[in-house]
Amino acid sequence: MLSAIEIEKITHELQHVPVKKAACIEALKIVQQQRRWVSDESVADIAQILEMSAAEVDSVATFYNLIFRRPVGRHVILLCDSISCYVMGYTKILDRLTSLLNIRYGQTTPDERFTLLPNACLGTCDHAPALMIDEDLYRDITEQDVESILDRYP
């Protein structure tokens, strides 16, 4: 069940769109900001508010790789695995992350601090390799940078 705050924020977004369906992505982002991910129950509640089917909302949610349909950690690490990052040493960064965090892609640390996910492109090929934690982009990183970067996220 959506909270009163979530419903209020979604309702506010409806004032800015010509049809309710157009607020789908914003509604998903609102729920995710509050809960870190979007459950099946939340999808159903959003669908009801937007007068869509749950399947329609789910199709939007699963299309966008930054809407999380499973629980994630407090901080999500997106490691770019594009060809540019690969050529510039992305595997060393991945190895260092998996060693420090003791997780693989798609997993969350036991303390729920980090979730590690691949990302096809962070749009910074000229500064590869790159990773993003939450909304912070790190470019030209080396394996030696990884631990100090992680330390910034309690």
ABEGO torsion letter per residue (X at the ends): XBBAAAAAAAAAAAAABABAAAAAAAAAAAAAAAAGBBBAAAAAAAAAAAGBBAAAAAAAAAABAABBABBBBABBBBBBABAAAAAAGAAAAAAAAAAAAGBBBGBBBAAGABBBBBBABAGAAAAOBBBBBEABBBBGBBAAAAAAAAAABX
